[in-house]
Amino acid sequence: MGTAIPSGTLRSTDPIEVGAAPPSVSGPGPCYAALDLGTNNCRLLIATPTPKGFRVVEAFSRIVRLGDGLSRTGRLDPAAMDRALGALRICADKVKKRRVARVRAVATQACRAAANGSDFVARVERETGLKLTVISPKEEAHLSVMGCLNLLDRRADAALVVDVGGGSTELSWVDLRSGALRAGAPPPVKAWLSIPIGVVTLAERFPETAPASEAWFRAMVEHVKAELTPFPHADRFKPAFAADRAHLVGTSGAITSLAGLHLGLRRYDRTRVDGLWLERRDCERAADRLIRLPPAERAAQPCIGPDRADLVLAGAAILQAVQELWPCSRVRVADRGLREGLLLSLMAERRKPRRRRGGRARGGATRAASPPAHSLQ
């Protein structure tokens, strides 16, 4: 269905400075692996710790569309499961060849929502040896924030991290006021929200008109806004947004595609996209341009391609809905997120001293600490 690693997405030598590794780390270390099986994509990162975060030694990404038809049937489609298993077998082979010390493999909204999600997870373990953990929306939101920490502007008062997936969208409000961000401490997420709307589910609910129209795009925006509006838990951040003392961080393939279109890239270049600052009007102009492009021309765009051509406008609609409800002048583009958060949590666990109970050491990966659900305390 898809192809491995779109050109320029990640190279094996790319250092990713997403968190602080301990000063004692020097030279090549053990490999860690993070695997994210989402509604649309299967992604793997294998990395070694560095003093400023980690260095990627292997990366893999394939569009598998595990959630195809899920919003209509409530079940994972057999063909979609086969596509995902094909990608997961490749991931398992890469993990084995790299002799990974620790791996954490997670599944998100598609497996959470599907009636046969647990059966699929069991099949994955039987056929690939990978043990998928179906994580909660709360943990998904927190890990995405961890992966984007180095993209937060410490001069602002707040940031809203928007993780647009295939089957759900997670929003996390982060306190950036003086002293809120402390090295080694969990990110100060004060409120979070997950809605069961992602690029796949939204595109299925609103099939594209031929040609695409402003009215069709507007209907998607209003649908997302209706899901986001009844959420008072983040109201304390509204003054920061009203004063333009806050910014967005957008992490998703759709948002990185919009950034590539804005830059006019002839091929996707992660080094130019990750960390890029866009103004709100830049996002709107990119969306307007995509609406005017016929599907075939949209698919021909080097930073979109045929696998995302029917989904990128759904992602743009989700981003625009958030921008209209939480207006601010700047959005930072993140070609990072959940996988990077998973790697950091694994590496942080390695640094913790093992506790003993009854004379036996207890090790192994644990779930990353999560922020209080919908809390403002």
C-alpha positions in Angstrom: 0.0 0.0 0.0 2.7 2.5 1.1 6.4 2.7 0.7 9.1 2.7 3.4 10.4 6.0 4.6 9.4 8.8 2.3 12.6 10.4 1.0 14.1 12.8 3.5 11.8 11.9 6.4 14.6 10.6 8.6 18.1 9.5 7.7 20.0 7.0 9.8 22.5 9.7 10.9 20.0 12.3 12.0 20.5 13.4 15.6 17.2 14.3 17.2 17.6 16.6 20.2 14.3 16.1 21.9 15.3 15.8 25.5 18.2 15.9 27.8 20.1 12.6 28.2 22.3 12.2 31.3 25.8 13.8 31.1 27.3 10.4 31.7 26.2 9.1 28.4 29.1 9.0 26.0 29.9 7.1 22.8 27.6 4.6 21.2 25.1 3.1 23.6 22.4 0.4 23.5 19.7 0.7 20.9 16.1 1.5 21.9 13.1 1.1 19.7 9.8 2.9 19.6 6.9 1.7 17.4 3.7 3.5 16.8 0.8 1.7 15.0 -1.8 4.4 14.3 -5.0 4.5 12.4 -3.1 5.5 9.2 0.6 4.9 9.7 3.0 2.3 11.1 6.2 4.1 12.3 9.4 2.8 13.9 12.4 4.6 15.3 15.5 2.9 16.6 18.0 5.2 18.4 20.9 5.4 20.8 21.2 7.9 23.6 23.3 11.1 23.2 24.1 13.9 25.6 21.4 16.1 24.0 18.8 13.5 23.4 19.3 10.6 21.0 20.6 9.7 17.5 18.4 7.8 15.1 20.1 4.7 13.6 17.1 3.3 11.8 13.7 4.7 10.8 10.7 3.2 9.0 7.4 4.6 8.1 4.6 3.1 6.0 1.0 4.2 5.4 -1.1 1.1 6.2 -4.6 2.6 6.8 -5.4 0.2 9.6 -8.6 2.2 10.3 -10.1 2.0 6.8 -13.8 1.6 7.2 -13.7 1.4 11.0 -16.0 4.4 11.5 -18.7 2.6 9.5 -18.3 -1.0 10.7 -16.7 -0.7 14.1 -14.2 -3.4 13.2 -10.8 -3.6 11.6 -11.0 -4.7 8.0 -9.1 -8.0 7.1 -7.2 -6.3 4.3 -6.2 -3.4 6.5 -5.0 -5.8 9.2 -2.9 -7.7 6.5 -1.3 -4.4 5.4 -0.5 -3.5 9.0 1.0 -6.9 9.6 3.2 -6.6 6.6 4.7 -3.4 7.9 5.0 -4.8 11.5 6.9 -7.8 10.2 9.5 -5.4 8.6 9.7 -3.5 12.0 10.2 -6.8 13.9 13.0 -7.7 11.5 14.7 -4.3 12.0 14.4 -4.6 15.8 16.0 -8.1 15.7 18.9 -7.1 13.3 19.7 -4.0 15.5 19.8 -6.2 18.6 17.6 -3.6 20.4 18.0 -3.6 24.1 14.4 -2.4 24.8 11.4 -1.8 22.6 8.1 -0.3 23.3 5.4 -0.9 20.7 2.0 0.9 21.0 -1.2 1.0 19.2 -3.7 4.0 19.3 -7.2 4.9 18.2 -7.9 2.2 15.7 -7.1 -0.6 18.1 -8.8 1.2 20.9 -12.1 1.6 19.0 -12.3 -1.6 17.1 -14.4 -4.5 18.4 -11.7 -6.9 17.2 -8.8 -4.7 18.3 -7.6 -7.0 21.0 -7.8 -10.0 18.6 -5.6 -8.1 16.2 -3.1 -7.3 18.9 -2.9 -11.0 19.9 -2.4 -11.9 16.2 0.5 -9.4 15.9 2.3 -11.0 18.8 1.8 -14.5 17.4 3.0 -13.7 13.9 5.7 -11.1 14.6 6.7 -11.4 18.3 5.9 -7.7 18.8 3.9 -7.0 22.0 1.6 -4.1 21.2 0.2 -2.1 24.1 -3.0 -0.2 23.3 -2.4 3.1 25.1 -5.0 5.5 26.4 -5.7 8.9 24.8 -4.3 10.4 28.0 -1.0 8.7 27.6 -0.9 9.3 23.9 -1.3 13.1 24.5 1.4 13.1 27.1 3.9 11.2 25.1 3.4 13.6 22.1 4.2 16.5 24.3 7.3 14.8 25.6 8.5 14.3 22.0 7.9 18.0 21.2 9.4 19.6 24.3 12.4 21.2 22.5 10.0 23.0 20.1 8.2 24.9 22.8 9.0 28.6 23.0 10.0 29.3 26.6 9.3 33.0 26.1 5.6 32.4 25.7 3.1 31.9 28.5 1.5 28.7 27.1 1.5 26.3 24.2 -1.2 24.1 22.7 0.3 20.8 21.3 -2.1 19.4 18.6 -1.4 15.8 17.6 -3.6 15.0 14.6 -3.8 11.3 14.0 -5.7 9.1 11.7 -8.5 8.3 14.1 -8.2 10.8 16.9 -6.8 14.2 17.7 -5.1 15.0 21.0 -4.8 18.5 22.4 -2.5 19.4 25.3 -2.3 22.8 27.0 1.2 23.4 28.4 2.1 26.0 31.0 5.3 27.8 29.9 5.4 30.6 32.5 8.7 31.2 34.3 9.7 28.1 36.3 7.0 25.9 34.9 9.4 23.9 32.7 12.0 22.1 34.8 14.7 19.8 33.6 14.0 16.2 34.4 10.4 16.9 35.4 7.3 15.9 33.5 6.0 18.5 31.1 3.5 20.9 32.8 0.4 19.8 30.9 -2.5 21.4 32.7 -5.3 20.2 30.5 -5.8 17.7 27.7 -8.5 16.6 25.4 -8.9 13.7 23.0 -11.6 13.6 20.3 -12.3 10.6 18.1 -11.8 12.6 14.9 -8.6 12.2 12.8 -7.8 12.6 9.2 -9.1 9.2 8.2 -12.4 9.4 10.2 -13.1 13.0 9.1 -12.4 12.2 5.4 -14.7 9.2 5.6 -17.5 11.3 7.2 -17.1 14.0 4.6 -16.3 12.4 1.2 -14.6 14.9 -1.0 -16.8 16.7 -3.5 -15.7 16.9 -7.1 -14.2 19.4 -7.4 -13.4 20.2 -3.8 -15.3 23.3 -2.5 -15.0 25.9 0.2 -18.4 24.7 1.5 -17.2 21.1 1.9 -14.0 22.2 3.6 -16.0 24.6 5.9 -18.3 21.7 6.9 -15.3 19.7 8.1 -14.0 22.7 10.1 -17.4 23.3 11.8 -17.8 19.6 12.6 -14.4 19.6 14.4 -15.2 22.8 16.2 -18.4 21.3 17.5 -16.5 18.5 19.1 -13.9 20.9 20.6 -16.1 23.7 21.9 -17.6 22.1 25.0 -14.4 22.0 26.9 -14.0 24.5 29.8 -11.0 22.8 31.5 -8.5 24.9 29.5 -10.2 28.2 30.0 -7.5 29.6 32.2 -5.2 29.7 29.1 -7.6 31.9 27.1 -6.1 35.2 28.3 -2.6 34.1 27.1 -4.1 33.3 23.6 -6.1 36.5 23.5 -2.9 38.5 24.2 -0.9 36.4 21.7 1.3 35.1 24.4 0.7 31.5 23.4 1.5 29.4 20.3 0.5 26.1 18.7 2.7 23.1 18.0 1.3 20.9 15.3 2.4 17.3 14.9 1.1 15.1 12.1 1.8 14.1 8.5 -0.9 16.5 7.3 0.6 19.5 9.0 4.2 18.7 7.8 2.7 18.3 4.3 1.2 21.8 4.6 4.6 23.1 5.7 6.3 21.5 2.7 3.8 23.0 0.4 4.3 26.4 2.0 8.0 26.2 1.5 7.6 25.0 -2.1 9.9 22.0 -1.5 10.6 19.8 -4.5 11.1 16.9 -2.1 10.4 16.6 1.5 13.2 17.8 3.7 12.8 17.1 7.4 15.6 19.5 8.4 13.6 22.4 6.9 10.2 21.3 8.2 10.8 20.2 11.7 10.7 23.3 14.0 9.5 25.6 11.2 7.4 28.6 12.4 4.3 29.3 10.4 1.9 32.2 10.8 -1.8 31.5 10.9 -2.3 33.0 7.5 0.4 30.7 6.0 -1.7 27.7 7.1 -4.9 29.2 5.6 -3.2 30.0 2.3 -1.8 26.5 2.0 -5.3 25.1 2.7 -6.8 27.4 0.1 -4.3 26.4 -2.5 -5.0 22.7 -1.8 -8.7 23.2 -2.2 -8.2 24.6 -5.7 -6.0 21.7 -6.8 -7.7 18.7 -8.5 -7.0 15.4 -6.6 -4.4 14.3 -9.2 -2.4 17.5 -9.0 -2.6 17.4 -5.2 -1.2 13.8 -5.3 1.6 15.0 -7.5 2.8 17.5 -4.9 6.1 16.2 -3.6 5.3 16.7 0.1 1.9 15.1 -0.2 1.9 12.1 -2.6 -0.9 9.8 -3.5 -1.1 8.1 -0.1 -2.0 11.4 1.6 -3.8 13.3 -1.2 -7.3 12.4 0.1 -6.4 13.1 3.7 -4.3 16.3 3.8 -7.4 18.6 3.6 -9.0 16.8 6.5 -5.8 17.5 8.5 -5.9 21.2 7.4 -9.5 21.4 8.5 -8.7 20.1 12.0 -5.8 22.5 12.3 -8.0 25.4 11.2 -10.8 24.5 13.7 -8.2 24.6 16.5 -6.8 27.9 15.3 -10.3 29.5 15.2 -11.1 28.3 18.7 -7.6 29.0 20.1 -6.5 31.9 17.9 -2.8 32.8 18.0 -0.4 34.2 15.3 2.1 31.3 15.3 2.2 27.6 14.9 5.4 25.5 15.1 5.6 22.4 12.9 6.8 19.2 14.5 8.1 16.2 12.5 8.3 14.4 15.8 5.9 13.4 18.6 4.7 10.1 20.0 7.7 7.9 18.9 10.2 10.4 20.3 8.2 10.6 23.5 8.3 6.8 23.7 12.1 6.7 23.2 12.6 9.4 25.9 10.5 7.4 28.4 12.5 4.3 27.7 15.8 6.0 28.1 14.6 7.8 31.3 13.6 4.4 32.7 17.1 3.1 32.0 18.6 5.9 34.2 16.4 5.2 37.2 17.9 3.0 39.9 16.1 -0.3 40.1 14.0 -0.9 43.2 14.2 -4.2 45.0 11.4 -6.1 46.6 11.9 -9.3 48.4 15.5 -9.4 47.2 14.7 -9.3 43.5 15.4 -6.4 41.1 12.5 -5.1 39.2 13.1 -3.7 35.7 11.4 -3.2 32.4 9.7 -0.4 30.7 6.8 1.3 32.5 4.1 3.6 31.2 5.2 7.2 31.1 3.8 9.4 33.8 0.7 11.0 32.6 -0.8 14.4 33.5 -4.0 14.7 35.4 -6.9 14.1 33.1 -8.6 17.3 32.2 -7.1 18.9 35.3 -6.2 22.5 35.9 -4.8 22.1 39.4 
